[in-house]
């Protein structure tokens, strides 16, 4: 799953996009960067004696760091769903008005 966010961040921030990044793209980039940082920390855990404790600590910090960003993503998803539902309702209302006319 971590690699999915990193790939998404790379794709969204690639040179092919000329438009300024959207909020979703900025979030994906931040999440990708954080995931990469925590992956590197987790990889360094293998050099320690207490590998499992180190990995657990990294994963706990990852969850805490990403919680706010994930919440923002969920709010964006909700806003997009509401906008799509409103647009669909407007289209339905327009068709019904045209049918009555």
Number of C-alpha atoms within 10 A of each C-alpha: 6 13 12 11 20 20 14 16 21 16 15 18 17 10 8 8 10 8 6 9 13 10 12 15 17 15 18 24 22 17 21 21 16 18 21 16 13 19 18 12 16 19 14 13 19 13 10 10 9 10 15 13 12 19 19 13 14 19 16 11 13 16 11 11 15 15 12 11 15 15 11 15 16 12 12 14 13 12 12 12 12 12 12 12 12 12 12 12 12 12 12 12 12 12 12 11 10 9 8 7 6
